[in-house]
Amino acid sequence: MAIAYIEDLARHEGQSVTIRGWLHNRRSSGRIHFLTVRDGSGFVQAVMSRNIVGDELFHRADHLAQETSILVSGTVRADTRAPGGFEIDATELQVVSESKDYPITPKEHGVDYLMDRRHLWIRSPRQQAILRVRHEVIDAIRDFFNGRGFVLADTPIFTPAACEGTTTLFPVQYFENETAFLTQSGQLYNEANAMALGRVYCFGPTFRAEKSKTRRHLTEFWMVEPEVAYATLDDIIELGEALVVSVVGRVLDTRRRELEMLERDTTKLERVKTPFPRISYDEAAEILKQHGRPFESGGDFGGTDETVLSQQFDRPVAVHRYPAAVKAFYMKPDPERPDRALCVDVLAPEGYGEIIGGGQRLDDYDLLLQRIHEHNLPQDAFEWYLDLRRYGSVPHSGFGMGVERVVAWLCGLEHIRETIPYPRMLYRLYP
């Protein structure tokens, strides 16, 4: 009998197959068992009739516990009432391993309880739907850059210095007498990659030791970072717009079933088209003032500020030219207004905050060296970075986009902790 995955049952209609999975739920109605089985690719209902399988097998299925691993064989039958459009008329069942006292039952559980059992919670339909959307986002990002001639150039996770100082980095003992840091961004190394390969991106885990407990922050998250030689701020804004639109479109095309399970209002996502609204930092500050926010111009935006700004638009908004004082040392100043940086933050609508942050990099050696000293950074740790300005410096730009914030926005989630299989937060390092 053919082995089949639940997601492929349409190809086996009318055929006998075996599903290898786990019992998600069971209910009975007289002489019929309804077994909901999952196999990682989806969920299907197996209908077991006592008249067909006989008393012994029917009674064996009477006491199957939630998450018992099983093999179910039977005939695939189309049923428009079924969530996936098919059911299985079961003829055989084999128990692989019994589950006893599974801790996550269909009743309501608190978030802390579920997070302590995250390794089991991800088996639930909702969490699977979120992680499938995450997979699609990552796949769409890679396809976007690969299709535009970008080269994936990995950057180190162990770094000798930080992009923006070491106050928000995790130190790591690096052999006997040296301290390294877990990277907060691959950007600096990616700039070197761009000087070699022109158009590059890195994609991997990044770490921020911010003691933040907001619904938007993780201490470990995944970020894609493109960097482009000879690109200006406007070039990189257009690249970011195209990336976001491409990812949103891909998820709408391929993961509507998951979005429906999450009860996501997809009409809001369908409005995400280019061009995005673009407003300067000063214009954004004026919007906050008009909405009664106690915002002092010259500072960075907080989470509530970003929410207020994003709620004024039906698609992501690009806020550009922040005060240079609140941005990193490597940001290029605006030639027309040196107290402003050629930078951009792209804010997702519906209050999900910054999903892209980037801009044009400083390409002048003397000014970069000055900035390193102004930020009290050790020059010797950045000599290799200064080399990029010594040997054929060119204008270049890039950005970082956090996967988890994008997934939270696309899925309409209240908290970012559900967007990654095992979230790391201020008070969460287990499991």
N, C-alpha and C positions, 0 to 999 in steps of 0.2 A: 504494500500500500504506500502511495507517495507521501513523503513528508512535505508539508506545506506551511508557509507562514500566513498568519491571519490577514496581513495586508495584501496577500496575493490570491485570496479565495475566489475573486472574480474569474481568474483563469482556470479554476477547477470546478465550475458549476456543473452539478450532476455527477461528479466523480467522487470516489471514496479516497479520503486523505487522512493523515494522522497529524494532529496538532500537538506540539510539545510545549507545555507551558505550566501555568500555575492557576489554581482555583481562586478567582477573585471574589466570587459570591455564589451562593446556592439557595434556591428556594424550591419548594415542592408543591404540587397540586394533585393530590390523590395518587394517581398511578403514573405521574410524570415528574421528572426532575428537570429543572432549568439551571444549568451550570454555566456561569459566566467565566470564561477562560481568557487569560491574557498570555501572550508569548513574547512581549517586548515590542512587537510590531503593531499590535492592536488588541482589541477585545472582541470576542464573539460569544454568542450564546449557543451552547450545545444542549439539544433537547433529547432527553433520555426517557423513552417509553418502557414501562415495565413489560408490556406485552411483547416488545421486540427483543429486549436484552435478557429477559428472564429474571426470576426472583433473586438469585444469588448476586448477580452484578448490580441489580437495582438496590438491594439492601446494602451492598458495599459502598455505594454512593451516598447512602443515607447519612453517614457520619463523617463525611469529608470536611476537614476544617479549612478555614480561610488560609490561603497561601500554601496549601499542599501542592507539591509539584506532581503533575500528572501527564499522561499521554492519553489523548482522546481521539478515537477513530470514528469516522462516520461519513455520510454523504453530504456534500455541500448543496445547500438549497437557497435559492434567491428568496428574499423576504423584504419587501419595501419598508416594513415596520421596524426592521432591525437597524441599529445605528450604523453599521457598516454595509447594510444592504444584503447580508447573507447570514444564514444560520447553519448549524450542523446537526443532522439527525444521527445521534450517537448510536453506535453499535458495539463499541468496546471501550473500556477504560482501564488504565493501568496506573497504579500509584508508584511514583518514583521515590518520594520521600515525604513522610507525614509532617505536617506543621501542627504544633500544639500551642495553644494560648497566644496566638498572634496578637501583639500589643496594640495595633492600630485597627480598631473595629469601626464599623460604619457610624458609630455615635460621634458626637462632637468632642474634639480634644483641643486643649489649649496650645498656643503656638510654641511655648517652651517645651511642652511634652513632645510635640511633633519634631521640633528641632533636635532634641536629644536623640531622636530615632530617625534622623534624616535619611540614614542608609536604608530604612524601610519605607519612609514616607514617599520617596521618589517612585515607589511602585504604584502609587495611586493615579487614577486617570488624569486629574488636574495637573499634577506635577509632571507626568509624562508629556502632557500637551505643551507645557511651558518649555521643557527641555528639548522637545522636537522643534519648537519655534527657534530656540537658541541655536540648534544645529543648522537650521535653515539660514539664520542670520550670518553665521560664520561661513557657511558655504557660499552664500551670496557675496559676502565681502571678498573672499578669495577669487571668485569668478570675476568680479568687477575689476579688480586690479590686474589679474592675469590677462584679462581680455583687452586691457589698455596698454600692454607692453611693460608693465611694472615687473621688477624682479624681487622675489622674496629674499631678503637678506637678514638673517637672524642676528640679533644683538644679545650681549651677555646679560645674565641675570645677576651674577656677582659683579659689582662695580666698585672702583676705588674711591669714587666721589659721586655726589648727587647733582642732578640737573638744577635743583632749586634749593641747595643747602641740605644739611643732614638732619634737620629737626623733625622731619616726618618720614624718616627712613628707618628700617630695621637693621641694626648692626649685626654682623656675623663674624665670628672668629675665623680668620683665614690662616690656617696653620698656626705656627707658634707665636709670631710677633707682629702680625698684621691684622687690621680690621677691615673687612669689606662691608658692603651694604647691598641689600636686596634692591634691585632696580625699581625706581618709580616711573621710568620711561626709557625706551630705547632710542630716544630722539637724537642725543648727541652722537652716538655711534652711527645712527642712521644718516646723519648729515655726511659723515665720512663715506658711508656706502653710496650716497647720492653723488658725491664727487667722483666716484669710480664708475658707477653704473647708470647715472642719470636719473632714472625713475625707479624708486625702490619702496618697499614697505616691509616692516617687521610686524610680527603678530605673536603675542605671547602674554604670559602672566606678568603683572606688575604689582607693586606693593607700596602701600601708603600707611605709615604709622600715625595717622591722625586719630586722636581720641574722640572720634565722632560717633554719635549714636543715632544719627538721622536715618530716615528710611531710604536715603539715596547713597549711602556710603558702605563700602566693603573695604577691608584691609588688604585683601587679595582679589584682584580682578583682571580681566583680559582686555587688552587694548590693541587695536590696529593703528599703525602709525606710518602713513606715507610721507615721503620726502622727495622733493623734485628740484633738480638743479635748474637755474634760470627762471624759476617760477616767482611771481609776485604775489602779494596778498590777494588781489582779485582772482588770480589764477587758482589759488588754493581754496578760496571760497567757492568758486564754481565747481572744483573737484569735490568738495565736501557735499555740496548740494546734489550733485549727480550721484554720489555714493548713497546718500540717504534715500533718495527717490528710488534708486535701483533696489536697495534692500527692502524697502517697504513694498514695492511692487512685487518682488519675488515672494515675500511672505503671504501677501494677499492671493497670489496665484496658486501657491502650493500648500498653504497651511490654513485654509479657511475652516476646515473641520475642527482643527485645534482652537482657532479663534472663537468659533461658535461654542465649543465646550467651555471656554473661559468667559463666555458671554460678553465678548468684546464688541463694541460698537464700531464696525468696520467702516461705516460711512465717514468717520473722522479721519481714518487712515487714507481713504480714497481721495481726500483733498490735498494730500501731500504731493504737490507738483512744483516744478521749477518755473520761474525763479522764486526763491524765498525772499520775504521782506528783509531789507537791510537797513539797520538804524545805527547811528553812531552811539558811543557811550553817552555823550551829552544829551542826545535825544532820548535815550533810555532813562537817564536820570530825570529828565523833565516829565516823562510818563509816570514815573514813580511819584514824583511830587504832585502831579495832578490826581493821583489815586490815594493821596494821603499817607504815603509811606514816609517814615522818619529817616530818610536817606540823606546822608551828607555827601555831596559830590566830591569826588577824589578818592573815595574808598571803593573796595570791591563789592560786588553784589552778593547778598546772602541768598539762601534757599528761597525764602519768602519773596524776596525781590525778583528772583528769576521766575517764580510762579506768576506773580502779577504781570510781568512783562510778557510771558508766553501766552497768558490768557487773552491778550489783545489781538492775537492772530490765530488763523485756522490752520496754520502749517508752521514748521520750524522757522525761527527768526534768527538772522545773523547779526549779532551785536559786535561792532568793530571799533578799533582805536580807543582802547582803555588807557587810563593814565599809566605811563611807563613805570611809575613808582610801585604799582601793585602787580606788575608782571615780572617774569623771570629775566635774569641778566642777559639772556641771549636774544631778546626781542629787539628788532630793528626799530629805531625811532622814526616817526613820520617826518620826512624832510620839511613839510610845510608847518609842522607843529611839533617840535622835538620833545615836548612833555607828554606826547601821546605815542603809544606803541602801535606798530603795524600788526595788530593781532585781531583775532576774531573768536568769539564763542558762539556756537550754534545751540540755541535753546529749543528743546522739544515742546510742542504744545501740551495743553492739559496739565501743566504744572510739573512736568517731569525733569525740568532743569537742563543743565548743560550736557549735551551728548558729544559735542566736538569742541576742542580747544586747540588753537594753533595760531599760525601767523608767519610773517616773514622774519628770517633770522638775520642777526647782525653779521654782515660780511666784511666789515672794516676791522682790521687787526688792532689798531690803536684804541678804538672805542671799546672793542670787546675786552681788551686787557684792562682798560679803565673800569669797566663794569665788574669784572671779576674781583678787582681790588675793592670797589665800592660795596660789594656784597660779602666782603671778608671771606672769600673762597681761596683755598690754597692754589697759588699759580702753578706749582709743580704738578699738581694732579690734572691740570688742564693744558699742559704743554702740547699734548697730542692734538687737542681740540684747536688750539691756537695755530698749529701747523696747517689746518685747513684754510686759514686766512693768509698764511705765509706763502703757500705754494698754489697759486692759481685760484684765488677766491672769486666766487661768483654770487650774484643774488640767488637765494634759494628759500623755499618755503615748505611748510608741512603742517600736519596736525595729528592729534590723537583722537580716536573715537572709542569710547568704552562700550564693550559688548553688553554688559549687564544692564546699563541704563537704557540702551536701545531696546533690549528684550522687555524690560519692565514697561516701557512706553508702548511697544507694539501689543503686548498682552494685556495692558490696562491694569497692572498690578499695583497694589498699595505699597508694597515694600520690596526692595531689591533682593532680599534674602532668598526669594524663591527662584531667582534667575540663573543660579549656578548650582550644580549638584551638591557641593559641600561648602556653604558660605563661611567665610572667616570675617568676624566682626569684633568689636572691642571686647566683648565678653563671650565670644563664641569661638572656641578652637576644637570642639568635639562635636560629632565624631570626625 
